[in-house]
Amino acid sequence: MPCSLGHGFALGFGIGTLAVAGAGKLRAQSTLDSPPNLSNWVVVAGGLQFNLLHRFSIGPAPSRKLQNAPTVDILYGLTPWLSAGLNYASASEVVQAYPNEWELLARAAPLTQDDGAPVDVHAQVGWNVATESVDGQLLLTRRVGPLRAVAGVGALQDALGTGRSRATVAAGATVRLRALLGLTADASTFANRDGADVVAWSAGLNVGVAGTPHTMSVHVSNVASRTLQGIARGTSDTRYGFEYTIPIGFGTTRALAGTPLDGRMLRQRSRAPRLLAGARRAKPVVIGIRSLRYARRKIVVDVGATVVWRNHDPLAHTVTSDSGEFDSGKIAPESSWSRTFDEPGTYSYHCVPHPGMTGVVVVRAKP
């Protein structure tokens, strides 16, 4: 989705965060959890995602030509916590007479609420070809019920090609009205504003495309290109647009409802192991499900550990043992299922309607 973003974090801090981010897991990668200009998502390891963003405005009279300012985001998941890719805007207004703006970037998610952190942390560094600038951004997000609030700071080595280094600030939020429907808004500006600076903003409607891994947003904004440079300052034009997410490179799918496996799912669900009465359990291990992939394909846990699978896709998934030992049944969008592993062993599993989704839980005996 579109959104205005305020970024301003010391470049050294951002680079350092990327370097030490090895323990983090996957976070938001759909428009449902990300304001239009505040990109706070990474891609599952080995996954590739395209986000197509188009913003339209009407030109001056007498022609009043419809003008499009598109930005294409392409990210590849290097690890569950680190993605690399680029943004390309073909109608950029960052540098005069330089419409083709490229931003090469790396983005990391070192901390997440799913893993017990108080907030999600996303850090980004990149090189903007149009301004020949090293730029950075740090965003903190926290989910409370249906609300997910975002705040951030950033730094632009050469802000808008002026030769000045400037800091930025931003804030925004998404609110889930339903599992696949939400509202979003954000605003950002330079920390040391000049008289000519215009606050960047956006607002819109977030939608999950039911039965698919795609999400989209319909929004309004005064920002043209969604690069760290592009979202640092608003423009005088109001633009109306949309964003569509396209994860690619996944396996084939088949309908889940009505298949012969449904009855087996219900029977196996009742065989999930019971919690040991009075036993002290370690903190559950969380595996996110996004873009038709389990975010963590292989995990190693101790006997007695509880694993929770949380479905962040707009379509249902299952966690089904390859050996028939357990089955979650349908895990609806924004729902979860858990299992406690009381016996050592290797437990391979897959998703019934999407057989290309696979994972492994290795349970080791406690010393």
C-alpha positions in Angstrom: 0.0 0.0 0.0 1.1 3.6 -0.4 2.2 5.5 2.5 4.2 8.4 3.7 7.3 7.5 5.5 9.5 9.3 7.8 12.8 7.6 8.1 15.8 8.9 9.8 18.2 6.7 11.6 21.9 7.0 11.8 23.4 5.2 8.9 26.0 3.5 11.1 23.2 2.2 13.4 21.3 0.8 10.4 24.2 -0.9 9.0 25.1 -2.4 12.4 21.6 -3.6 12.9 21.7 -5.4 9.5 24.9 -7.0 10.5 23.7 -8.5 13.8 20.2 -9.3 12.7 20.7 -13.1 12.5 18.2 -14.2 15.1 15.1 -12.5 13.7 12.1 -14.1 12.0 9.8 -13.1 9.2 7.4 -10.2 9.7 4.8 -8.4 7.7 5.0 -8.8 4.0 1.5 -8.1 2.8 -0.3 -4.8 2.4 -2.6 -5.8 5.3 0.1 -4.9 7.8 2.2 -2.3 6.0 1.2 1.4 5.5 1.5 2.6 1.9 5.0 4.2 2.2 6.4 2.5 5.3 7.7 -0.8 3.9 8.1 -3.0 7.0 8.3 -6.5 5.6 10.9 -9.1 4.5 10.4 -12.1 2.3 10.5 -15.8 3.4 13.9 -17.4 2.8 14.3 -18.4 -0.8 11.1 -16.5 -1.8 10.8 -13.8 -4.4 8.1 -11.1 -4.2 7.1 -8.4 -6.6 5.0 -5.4 -5.3 3.4 -3.4 -8.1 2.6 0.2 -7.0 0.8 2.6 -9.3 -0.3 6.2 -8.4 -2.3 8.3 -10.8 -2.8 12.1 -11.0 -4.5 14.4 -13.5 -2.3 16.8 -15.5 -3.0 20.5 -16.1 -5.6 21.9 -18.5 -6.4 21.8 -21.3 -5.3 18.2 -21.9 -5.8 17.0 -18.2 -3.8 13.9 -19.2 -3.9 10.9 -16.8 -0.3 10.6 -15.4 1.0 7.4 -13.8 3.8 7.2 -11.2 4.7 3.5 -10.9 7.1 1.9 -8.5 8.1 -1.8 -8.6 9.5 -3.4 -5.5 11.4 -6.7 -6.0 12.8 -8.5 -2.9 14.4 -11.9 -2.5 14.6 -13.7 0.9 18.3 -14.5 1.6 17.4 -15.8 5.1 14.2 -15.7 7.2 15.3 -12.3 8.6 17.2 -10.7 5.7 16.0 -9.7 2.2 17.7 -7.9 -0.7 16.4 -6.3 -3.8 15.5 -3.1 -5.5 12.9 -0.4 -6.0 12.4 1.1 -9.5 10.3 4.2 -10.1 9.9 5.3 -13.8 8.2 8.7 -13.0 10.3 9.8 -10.1 10.3 13.5 -8.9 13.2 13.2 -6.6 15.8 14.7 -9.0 14.7 17.0 -11.8 15.0 15.5 -15.3 15.9 12.1 -13.8 12.7 10.1 -13.9 14.2 6.6 -13.8 15.0 6.2 -10.1 16.7 3.1 -8.9 17.2 2.1 -5.2 19.3 -1.0 -4.4 18.5 -2.1 -0.8 18.9 -4.7 1.9 16.2 -4.9 4.7 16.4 -6.9 7.9 13.9 -7.9 10.6 16.1 -8.6 13.7 13.3 -8.6 16.3 9.6 -9.6 16.2 6.7 -9.7 18.6 6.2 -13.4 17.6 9.5 -14.2 19.2 8.7 -12.3 22.4 10.2 -8.9 21.6 8.2 -5.9 22.7 8.2 -4.5 19.1 9.0 -5.6 15.5 12.2 -4.0 14.3 13.0 -3.4 10.6 16.2 -1.8 9.4 17.0 -0.9 5.8 20.1 0.5 4.0 20.3 1.3 0.3 22.0 3.1 -2.5 19.9 5.6 -4.5 21.2 5.9 -8.1 19.4 9.2 -8.9 20.9 11.1 -5.9 24.1 8.9 -5.5 23.2 8.7 -1.9 23.5 6.1 0.9 20.2 6.1 2.7 18.9 4.3 5.8 15.7 3.7 7.8 14.7 2.2 11.1 11.1 1.3 11.8 9.5 0.1 15.0 6.1 -1.5 14.9 3.8 -2.9 17.6 0.6 -4.8 17.3 -2.2 -4.3 19.9 -5.3 -6.2 19.0 -6.4 -5.1 15.5 -4.1 -2.0 15.6 -0.5 -2.1 14.3 1.3 1.1 14.9 4.5 2.1 13.1 7.1 4.8 13.9 10.5 5.4 12.4 13.5 7.6 11.8 15.9 7.7 8.9 18.8 9.5 7.2 19.5 10.5 3.7 23.2 11.2 2.8 22.2 13.5 -0.1 18.6 14.5 0.4 16.7 14.9 -2.9 20.0 15.7 -4.7 20.6 18.9 -2.8 23.9 18.0 -1.4 22.6 18.1 2.2 22.4 15.2 4.6 19.0 15.3 6.4 17.1 13.2 8.9 13.5 12.1 8.6 10.7 11.0 10.9 7.5 9.1 10.3 4.5 7.4 11.8 1.6 5.4 10.6 -0.8 2.6 11.5 -2.9 -0.2 10.0 -6.2 -1.3 11.6 -7.8 -4.7 10.8 -11.6 -4.4 10.4 -11.8 -8.0 9.4 -9.2 -10.7 8.7 -8.9 -9.6 5.1 -9.9 -5.9 5.3 -8.3 -3.0 7.0 -7.6 0.7 7.0 -4.2 2.5 6.9 -2.7 5.9 7.1 0.7 7.5 7.6 2.7 10.7 7.5 6.4 11.7 7.3 8.6 14.7 7.0 12.1 16.0 7.4 13.2 16.3 11.1 14.6 19.8 10.3 11.9 21.1 8.0 12.4 24.0 5.6 9.7 26.3 4.6 9.3 24.6 1.2 9.0 21.1 2.7 5.6 19.4 2.3 4.5 16.7 4.8 4.2 13.4 3.0 1.0 11.4 3.7 -1.2 8.6 2.6 -4.4 6.8 3.5 -6.2 3.8 2.1 -8.0 0.5 2.3 -6.1 -2.8 2.7 -7.6 -5.9 1.2 -6.5 -9.6 1.2 -7.5 -11.5 -2.0 -9.4 -14.4 -0.6 -8.2 -17.8 -1.6 -4.8 -16.5 -2.9 -1.5 -15.4 -1.4 -2.0 -11.9 -2.9 -3.0 -8.7 -1.1 -3.7 -5.2 -2.4 -4.4 -1.7 -1.3 -6.4 1.2 -2.7 -5.1 4.5 -1.5 -4.5 8.2 -1.9 -1.2 9.9 -1.3 0.9 13.0 -2.2 4.0 10.9 -2.8 5.2 9.7 -6.2 8.0 7.2 -5.9 8.2 4.8 -2.9 12.0 4.9 -2.3 13.5 6.3 0.9 14.2 9.5 -1.0 10.8 9.6 -2.7 8.8 9.3 0.6 10.9 11.8 2.5 8.9 14.8 1.1 5.4 15.2 -0.1 4.4 16.9 -3.4 1.7 19.4 -4.4 -0.2 16.6 -6.3 -2.7 14.3 -4.8 -2.4 10.8 -6.4 -4.9 7.9 -6.3 -3.5 4.4 -6.8 -3.2 0.8 -5.8 -0.6 -1.7 -4.8 -0.6 -5.5 -5.6 1.7 -8.1 -4.1 2.9 -11.0 -6.2 4.9 -13.8 -4.5 6.2 -16.2 -7.1 8.1 -19.5 -7.5 5.8 -21.7 -5.4 4.3 -25.1 -6.0 0.9 -26.0 -7.4 -2.3 -25.7 -5.4 -5.6 -27.5 -5.3 -8.8 -26.8 -3.5 -9.0 -27.8 0.2 -12.7 -27.7 0.9 -14.5 -30.9 -0.2 -11.4 -33.1 -0.7 -11.3 -36.6 0.8 -8.6 -35.4 3.1 -11.1 -33.3 5.1 -12.4 -36.2 7.1 -8.9 -37.4 7.9 -7.9 -34.0 9.0 -10.8 -33.9 11.5 -9.9 -37.3 12.9 -6.2 -36.6 13.2 -6.9 -33.2 14.9 -8.2 -35.1 17.9 -5.0 -37.1 18.1 -2.9 -33.9 18.9 -0.8 -34.6 22.0 -2.2 -33.3 25.3 -0.3 -30.9 27.5 1.3 -32.5 30.5 -0.7 -31.5 33.5 1.3 -29.2 35.7 4.4 -29.4 33.6 6.4 -26.2 33.1 6.7 -25.4 29.4 9.2 -23.3 27.6 8.0 -20.4 25.6 6.3 -21.6 22.4 8.2 -21.5 19.1 6.3 -19.5 16.5 6.4 -20.3 12.8 4.7 -17.8 10.5 3.0 -18.8 7.3 3.3 -16.2 4.5 3.2 -16.3 0.7 2.6 -20.0 0.6 5.7 -20.9 2.7 6.5 -21.8 6.3 8.8 -19.0 7.3 11.1 -21.4 9.2 11.4 -24.6 7.2 13.4 -26.5 9.8 13.6 -25.9 13.6 15.2 -27.8 16.4 13.5 -27.9 19.8 13.7 -29.8 23.1 11.3 -32.4 24.2 8.2 -30.8 25.6 8.4 -27.7 23.4 5.2 -26.3 21.9 5.3 -25.1 18.3 2.7 -22.6 17.0 1.9 -22.0 13.4 0.4 -18.6 12.5 -1.3 -18.2 9.2 -0.7 -14.7 7.7 -1.9 -15.6 4.2 -5.3 -14.7 2.8 -6.1 -18.4 2.3 -6.3 -21.5 4.5 -3.3 -23.8 5.1 -2.6 -27.0 7.0 0.2 -28.4 9.0 0.0 -32.1 8.1 2.5 -34.8 9.2 4.1 -36.8 6.4 3.6 -39.9 8.5 0.0 -39.1 9.4 0.9 -38.5 13.1 -0.8 -35.1 13.3 -2.9 -32.7 11.2 -4.0 -29.2 12.0 -7.0 -29.2 9.7 -7.7 -25.9 8.0 -5.9 -23.0 9.6 -7.9 -19.9 8.5 -6.3 -16.6 7.7 -5.0 -14.8 10.8 -5.6 -18.0 12.9 -3.1 -20.3 14.5 -2.6 -24.0 15.5 -0.2 -25.5 18.0 1.3 -28.8 18.9 3.4 -29.9 21.8 6.1 -32.5 21.0 6.7 -34.9 23.9 8.8 -37.5 22.0 12.3 -37.1 20.4 12.4 -37.5 16.7 12.2 -35.8 13.3 8.7 -34.7 12.3 8.3 -33.7 8.6 5.1 -32.0 7.5 3.5 -30.3 4.6 0.4 -28.3 3.6 -2.3 -30.5 2.0 -3.7 -27.9 -0.5 -0.2 -26.6 -1.3 2.1 -29.6 -1.4 5.1 -27.4 -2.3 5.0 -26.1 1.3 7.1 -28.3 3.5 8.8 -28.1 7.0 10.6 -30.2 9.6 10.6 -30.1 13.4 13.5 -31.9 15.0 12.8 -32.8 18.6 15.9 -33.6 20.7 16.0 -35.3 24.1 17.0 -33.0 27.0 20.4 -33.8 28.4 
